[in-house]
Amino acid sequence: MTASLTTDGIVRSRADSAAEAFLPAPAAQNHAANLAVLPDGDLACVWFGGTQEGVPDISIWFSRLRGEAWTEPERLSHDDTRSEQNPVLAVSPDGELWLFYTAQRAGNQDTAEVRVRVHRDGAWTPPRTLFPATADGGVFVRQPPVVLPSGRWLLPVFHCVATRGRKWVGDHDTSAVMVSDDGGHTWTERPVPDSTGCVHMNVHRLGDGSLLALFRSRWADHVYRSASTDDGWTWSAPEASGLPNNNSSIQYVPLLDGRLALVYNHSSRADATGRRVSLYDEISEDGLAEQTAPEPQPGEGGAFWGAPRAPMSLALSADDGRTWRRRDLEVGDGHCMTNNSRDKLNRELSYPSIVQTADGNLHIAFTYFRQAIKYVRVSPAWVADA
């Protein structure tokens, strides 16, 4: 860890009226946080940690904010044959805590399956596979499910499809929504039309009852958006918004006052100075590779990897996501041409999560250099105070 990375979990005030902490780091690499407000009012965070994404020692970790300190992480998964990634938490209407996450072989996202555990009666149920990989590819989650007023559950997923004869790089990924009308017991898949390249679908209900989905773009060009007016059963084809995207994760949440708050990297392939072959070009079938594969030539099509993952920005919208007002939470060069956290070579600020609590505060967690999860607390007025 660098000298400035004090991973003791203690929340400290900043000069700009924000507060921040680095969560305790159980491993060399810590990535892909998701936040949730628990039934008792505590804030919880889950993420994955281990040697490096794609290595089979990657597991799911859980911590909660008690008072002004994050607790020591609890390990919630341990499959030593698969890399377990992208955890999301959801509180069901009856107060149970659901954990969804993925499990894949090495850097092959086309082998990923979605697993689930449920915290009930004071203990976690054993892991079980909810959505298995198929001959067509793997299944991934990143965004938490939403429960609609009708009682319907919507869990966004994306399918990781490889070109025959080649390793997965993300060129053919598509999005869908898993729909449950019986409290998560059974699920029906509803594909998003024309969604190739649009992943990490993030769904919320707007004030008029419609649903808005925002997407990460494999092409590293824009945040995309789609809508549903029938409780998530059908969706419009995703269209580019006015916001940039760098082929990295985003997340938004409706606020108590009706506005939307989005956390994301305000960058795209237009800001890139290099390009990677894929997210896993440092991973072999057995673990870390001795060398990376050669970079593709500039201008080659397909998924774009290597656009800078910075700055980490917070934006607010008062018109259902058509226009946004932005302020940066953290700035840096966002170097992500390597995932190496052990030697401190990665400098990305990425994979944010955001929730609002009843007191109006916004709580944000994101990856800091893949070494730790950083937590920031601000009020919505913080954006306008810049």
C-alpha positions as CSV (number, residue, x, y, z in Angstrom):
1,M,0.0,0.0,0.0
2,T,1.1,3.5,-0.6
3,A,1.6,5.8,2.4
4,S,-1.6,7.6,1.7
5,L,-3.7,4.4,1.8
6,T,-4.6,3.9,5.4
7,T,-7.0,0.9,5.3
8,D,-8.2,1.0,8.9
9,G,-11.8,1.6,7.9
10,I,-12.1,4.8,10.0
11,V,-14.2,7.6,8.4
12,R,-12.5,11.0,8.5
13,S,-13.7,14.4,7.4
14,R,-12.3,16.2,4.4
15,A,-11.7,19.9,3.8
16,D,-14.4,20.0,1.2
17,S,-17.2,18.9,3.6
18,A,-17.1,15.3,2.5
19,A,-16.0,12.4,4.6
20,E,-14.0,9.3,3.5
21,A,-12.4,6.1,4.5
22,F,-10.5,3.2,3.0
23,L,-12.1,-0.1,3.9
24,P,-9.9,-2.8,5.5
25,A,-8.2,-4.6,2.7
26,P,-8.1,-8.4,3.1
27,A,-6.0,-9.1,-0.1
28,A,-3.6,-7.6,-2.6
29,Q,-6.4,-6.8,-5.0
30,N,-9.8,-5.4,-3.9
31,H,-12.3,-4.4,-6.6
32,A,-16.0,-4.0,-7.6
33,A,-17.8,-2.7,-4.5
34,N,-21.5,-2.6,-4.1
35,L,-23.4,-0.9,-1.3
36,A,-26.7,-1.6,0.4
37,V,-28.6,-0.3,3.4
38,L,-29.4,-3.1,5.8
39,P,-32.7,-3.6,7.6
40,D,-31.1,-2.3,10.9
41,G,-29.9,0.9,9.2
42,D,-26.2,-0.1,8.9
43,L,-24.5,0.4,5.6
44,A,-23.0,-2.7,4.0
45,C,-20.4,-3.1,1.3
46,V,-19.4,-6.2,-0.7
47,W,-16.5,-6.6,-3.2
48,F,-14.1,-9.2,-4.5
49,G,-10.6,-9.6,-3.4
50,G,-7.6,-11.9,-3.9
51,T,-4.3,-11.9,-5.9
52,Q,-5.8,-10.6,-9.2
53,E,-9.1,-10.8,-11.0
54,G,-9.4,-14.1,-12.8
55,V,-7.2,-16.0,-10.4
56,P,-9.0,-18.7,-8.4
57,D,-8.2,-17.2,-5.0
58,I,-10.6,-14.3,-5.8
59,S,-13.4,-14.4,-3.2
60,I,-16.4,-12.2,-2.1
61,W,-15.9,-10.0,1.0
62,F,-18.4,-8.2,3.3
63,S,-18.0,-5.3,5.7
64,R,-20.5,-3.0,7.4
65,L,-20.3,0.6,8.6
66,R,-20.9,0.8,12.3
67,G,-20.8,4.3,13.7
68,E,-17.8,5.9,11.9
69,A,-15.8,2.8,11.2
70,W,-16.0,-0.2,8.7
71,T,-15.7,-3.6,10.3
72,E,-13.1,-6.2,9.4
73,P,-14.2,-8.0,6.3
74,E,-16.0,-11.3,6.4
75,R,-15.3,-13.8,3.6
76,L,-18.6,-15.0,2.0
77,S,-17.3,-17.3,-0.8
78,H,-14.4,-19.7,-1.3
79,D,-14.4,-21.8,-4.4
80,D,-10.7,-22.5,-5.1
81,T,-11.5,-23.6,-8.7
82,R,-13.1,-20.3,-9.8
83,S,-12.7,-16.6,-9.6
84,E,-15.7,-15.3,-7.7
85,Q,-16.6,-11.7,-8.7
86,N,-19.1,-8.8,-9.0
87,P,-21.1,-9.2,-5.8
88,V,-24.4,-7.4,-5.3
89,L,-26.6,-7.2,-2.2
90,A,-30.4,-6.8,-2.0
91,V,-32.8,-6.6,0.9
92,S,-36.0,-8.5,0.1
93,P,-39.4,-7.1,1.2
94,D,-39.4,-9.5,4.2
95,G,-36.0,-8.3,5.4
96,E,-33.8,-11.1,4.1
97,L,-30.4,-10.1,2.7
98,W,-29.6,-11.7,-0.7
99,L,-26.1,-11.9,-2.2
100,F,-25.7,-12.5,-5.9
101,Y,-22.2,-13.0,-7.4
102,T,-20.4,-14.6,-10.4
103,A,-18.0,-17.5,-10.6
104,Q,-15.8,-18.1,-13.6
105,R,-12.8,-20.2,-14.7
106,A,-9.7,-18.1,-15.0
107,G,-10.2,-15.1,-17.4
108,N,-13.0,-16.8,-19.3
109,Q,-16.1,-14.8,-18.6
110,D,-18.0,-17.1,-21.0
111,T,-17.8,-19.8,-18.3
112,A,-19.3,-17.6,-15.6
113,E,-22.4,-18.6,-13.6
114,V,-24.4,-16.5,-11.2
115,R,-24.6,-17.8,-7.6
116,V,-26.7,-16.8,-4.7
117,R,-26.7,-16.9,-0.9
118,V,-29.4,-15.6,1.4
119,H,-28.9,-14.4,5.0
120,R,-31.9,-15.6,7.1
121,D,-32.3,-16.5,10.7
122,G,-28.9,-15.2,11.5
123,A,-26.9,-17.2,9.1
124,W,-26.0,-17.5,5.4
125,T,-27.5,-20.3,3.3
126,P,-25.0,-22.4,1.3
127,P,-24.1,-21.0,-2.1
128,R,-26.2,-22.3,-5.0
129,T,-26.0,-21.7,-8.7
130,L,-28.9,-19.6,-9.8
131,F,-28.1,-19.1,-13.5
132,P,-25.6,-21.5,-15.0
133,A,-23.3,-20.9,-18.0
134,T,-24.6,-22.5,-21.2
135,A,-23.1,-23.5,-24.6
136,D,-23.8,-19.9,-25.7
137,G,-21.7,-18.3,-22.9
138,G,-21.5,-17.2,-19.4
139,V,-23.9,-15.1,-17.3
140,F,-22.8,-12.1,-15.2
141,V,-24.3,-9.6,-12.8
142,R,-23.0,-6.2,-11.6
143,Q,-26.1,-4.2,-10.6
144,P,-28.4,-5.0,-7.7
145,P,-32.0,-6.1,-8.3
146,V,-34.9,-3.8,-7.8
147,V,-38.3,-4.7,-6.3
148,L,-41.2,-2.9,-8.0
149,P,-44.5,-1.8,-6.2
150,S,-46.2,-4.7,-7.9
151,G,-43.8,-7.1,-6.0
152,R,-41.9,-8.0,-9.2
153,W,-38.2,-8.5,-8.9
154,L,-35.9,-7.4,-11.7
155,L,-32.3,-8.6,-11.7
156,P,-30.2,-7.2,-14.6
157,V,-27.7,-9.7,-16.2
158,F,-25.4,-9.8,-19.2
159,H,-24.3,-12.7,-21.3
160,C,-20.6,-13.1,-22.0
161,V,-20.3,-14.7,-25.5
162,A,-17.0,-15.6,-27.1
163,T,-16.2,-15.8,-30.8
164,R,-15.8,-19.4,-31.7
165,G,-12.2,-20.4,-31.6
166,R,-11.1,-17.3,-29.6
167,K,-11.0,-16.4,-25.9
168,W,-13.7,-14.1,-24.6
169,V,-12.9,-10.4,-25.0
170,G,-16.4,-8.9,-24.7
171,D,-17.2,-8.2,-28.4
172,H,-20.6,-10.0,-28.3
173,D,-21.9,-9.4,-24.8
174,T,-25.7,-8.6,-24.5
175,S,-28.0,-7.6,-21.7
176,A,-31.2,-9.0,-20.3
177,V,-33.4,-8.7,-17.2
178,M,-34.3,-11.7,-15.1
179,V,-37.9,-11.3,-13.9
180,S,-39.4,-12.9,-10.8
181,D,-43.0,-12.6,-9.7
182,D,-42.6,-15.0,-6.8
183,G,-40.0,-13.4,-4.6
184,G,-37.0,-14.8,-6.3
185,H,-38.0,-18.5,-6.5
186,T,-38.3,-18.6,-10.3
187,W,-37.1,-16.4,-13.0
188,T,-37.9,-15.5,-16.6
189,E,-35.4,-14.0,-18.9
190,R,-36.4,-10.9,-20.9
191,P,-33.6,-9.9,-23.4
192,V,-32.9,-6.2,-24.2
193,P,-33.1,-5.8,-28.0
194,D,-30.1,-4.6,-30.0
195,S,-28.0,-4.5,-26.8
196,T,-24.7,-6.0,-28.1
197,G,-21.9,-4.1,-26.3
198,C,-24.2,-2.7,-23.6
199,V,-23.6,-4.3,-20.2
200,H,-23.9,-3.6,-16.5
201,M,-27.5,-2.7,-17.0
202,N,-28.6,-0.5,-14.0
203,V,-32.4,-0.3,-13.6
204,H,-34.6,2.0,-11.4
205,R,-38.2,3.2,-11.4
206,L,-38.8,6.9,-12.2
207,G,-41.4,9.1,-10.7
208,D,-43.8,8.5,-13.7
209,G,-43.7,4.8,-13.1
210,S,-41.5,4.0,-16.1
211,L,-38.1,2.3,-15.8
212,L,-34.8,3.7,-16.8
213,A,-31.8,1.6,-17.5
214,L,-28.2,2.9,-17.9
215,F,-25.4,0.8,-19.4
216,R,-21.7,0.6,-19.6
217,S,-20.4,0.3,-23.2
218,R,-17.9,-2.3,-24.4
219,W,-17.1,0.2,-27.2
220,A,-15.9,2.7,-24.6
221,D,-17.8,5.6,-26.2
222,H,-20.9,6.6,-24.3
223,V,-23.2,5.6,-21.4
224,Y,-26.3,4.1,-23.1
225,R,-29.9,4.3,-21.9
226,S,-33.1,2.2,-22.4
227,A,-36.6,2.4,-21.1
228,S,-39.5,0.1,-20.1
229,T,-43.1,1.1,-19.5
230,D,-44.5,-2.4,-18.6
231,D,-42.6,-3.2,-15.4
232,G,-39.5,-4.5,-17.2
233,W,-41.1,-7.0,-19.4
234,T,-40.0,-5.3,-22.6
235,W,-37.3,-2.7,-23.3
236,S,-36.4,-0.2,-25.9
237,A,-33.1,-0.7,-27.8
238,P,-30.3,1.2,-26.0
239,E,-29.3,4.6,-27.3
240,A,-26.2,6.6,-26.6
241,S,-26.6,9.4,-24.0
242,G,-24.6,12.6,-23.7
243,L,-22.2,11.1,-21.1
244,P,-18.9,9.4,-22.0
245,N,-18.0,5.9,-21.0
246,N,-14.7,4.1,-20.9
247,N,-15.9,0.4,-20.9
248,S,-16.0,0.5,-17.1
249,S,-18.9,0.3,-14.6
250,I,-21.4,3.0,-13.7
251,Q,-24.2,3.2,-11.1
252,Y,-27.1,5.6,-10.5
253,V,-29.9,5.9,-7.9
254,P,-33.0,8.0,-7.7
255,L,-32.9,10.5,-4.8
256,L,-35.6,11.4,-2.3
257,D,-36.2,14.7,-4.1
258,G,-36.8,13.0,-7.5
259,R,-33.4,13.8,-9.0
260,L,-31.0,11.1,-10.2
261,A,-27.4,10.7,-8.9
262,L,-24.8,8.9,-11.0
263,V,-21.3,7.8,-10.3
264,Y,-19.0,7.0,-13.2
265,N,-15.7,7.8,-15.0
266,H,-16.0,10.9,-17.1
267,S,-13.7,9.5,-19.9
268,S,-13.9,7.4,-23.0
269,R,-11.7,5.8,-25.7
270,A,-11.1,9.3,-26.9
271,D,-8.9,9.8,-23.9
272,A,-6.9,6.6,-24.3
273,T,-3.2,6.6,-24.9
274,G,-3.0,2.8,-25.3
275,R,-5.1,-0.3,-25.8
276,R,-5.2,-3.7,-24.2
277,V,-6.0,-7.0,-25.8
278,S,-8.6,-7.8,-23.1
279,L,-9.3,-7.4,-19.4
280,Y,-7.5,-10.8,-18.8
281,D,-4.4,-10.5,-20.9
282,E,-2.2,-11.2,-17.8
283,I,-4.1,-14.3,-16.8
284,S,-3.5,-17.9,-18.0
285,E,-5.6,-21.0,-17.3
286,D,-3.5,-21.7,-14.3
287,G,-3.3,-18.2,-12.8
288,L,-1.0,-15.3,-13.5
289,A,0.7,-15.4,-16.9
290,E,4.4,-14.7,-17.3
291,Q,3.8,-12.1,-20.0
292,T,1.0,-10.2,-21.6
293,A,-0.3,-10.8,-25.1
294,P,0.6,-8.3,-27.8
295,E,-1.7,-5.3,-28.2
296,P,-4.0,-5.1,-31.2
297,Q,-3.3,-2.5,-33.8
298,P,-4.9,1.0,-33.4
299,G,-8.3,1.2,-35.0
300,E,-9.1,-2.5,-34.7
301,G,-12.8,-3.0,-33.9
302,G,-14.5,-4.8,-31.1
303,A,-14.5,-4.2,-27.3
304,F,-12.1,-1.4,-26.3
305,W,-9.9,-2.0,-23.2
306,G,-7.4,0.4,-21.7
307,A,-9.3,3.8,-21.7
308,P,-8.4,5.6,-18.5
309,R,-10.5,4.8,-15.5
310,A,-10.6,8.3,-14.0
311,P,-11.7,10.7,-12.9
312,M,-14.3,9.3,-10.5
313,S,-17.3,11.7,-11.0
314,L,-20.6,12.3,-9.3
315,A,-23.4,13.9,-11.4
316,L,-27.0,14.9,-10.7
317,S,-29.9,15.1,-13.1
318,A,-33.2,16.9,-12.6
319,D,-34.7,15.7,-15.9
320,D,-34.6,11.9,-15.6
321,G,-31.1,11.6,-16.9
322,R,-31.2,13.7,-20.0
323,T,-28.8,16.4,-18.7
324,W,-26.4,16.2,-15.8
325,R,-24.4,18.5,-13.5
326,R,-21.0,17.0,-12.5
327,R,-18.3,17.3,-9.9
328,D,-15.2,15.0,-9.6
329,L,-14.9,13.0,-6.4
330,E,-11.3,11.9,-7.2
331,V,-8.9,12.6,-10.0
332,G,-5.9,10.8,-11.4
333,D,-4.5,9.4,-14.6
334,G,-6.7,6.2,-14.3
335,H,-3.9,3.9,-15.7
336,C,-5.5,0.5,-16.3
337,M,-3.2,-1.1,-18.9
338,T,-2.5,-3.7,-16.2
339,N,-4.5,-5.1,-13.4
340,N,-1.5,-5.6,-11.2
341,S,-2.1,-4.4,-7.7
342,R,0.7,-6.4,-6.0
343,D,3.3,-4.1,-7.5
344,K,1.1,-1.0,-7.5
345,L,1.1,-0.7,-11.2
346,N,-2.7,-0.1,-11.6
347,R,-4.0,3.4,-10.8
348,E,-7.7,3.1,-11.7
349,L,-10.6,4.8,-9.9
350,S,-13.5,2.6,-10.9
351,Y,-16.6,0.5,-10.4
352,P,-18.5,2.9,-8.2
353,S,-21.6,2.1,-6.1
354,I,-24.0,4.7,-4.7
355,V,-26.9,4.7,-2.2
356,Q,-28.8,7.5,-0.4
357,T,-29.9,7.1,3.3
358,A,-32.9,8.6,5.0
359,D,-30.9,11.5,6.3
360,G,-30.3,12.6,2.6
361,N,-26.6,11.8,2.5
362,L,-25.1,10.0,-0.5
363,H,-22.8,7.1,0.2
364,I,-20.3,6.1,-2.5
365,A,-17.8,3.3,-2.7
366,F,-15.3,2.6,-5.5
367,T,-12.1,0.8,-6.4
368,Y,-8.9,2.7,-5.6
369,F,-5.9,1.5,-7.7
370,R,-7.4,-2.1,-7.3
371,Q,-5.6,-2.0,-3.9
372,A,-8.6,-1.0,-1.7
373,I,-12.2,0.1,-1.6
374,K,-12.6,3.8,-0.9
375,Y,-15.8,5.1,0.7
376,V,-16.9,8.8,0.4
377,R,-19.9,10.4,2.0
378,V,-21.4,13.7,0.7
379,S,-24.6,15.6,0.6
380,P,-26.4,16.2,-2.7
381,A,-25.6,19.9,-2.3
382,W,-21.9,19.0,-2.6
383,V,-22.1,18.8,-6.4
384,A,-23.5,22.3,-6.6
385,D,-21.0,23.7,-4.1
386,A,-18.0,23.2,-6.5
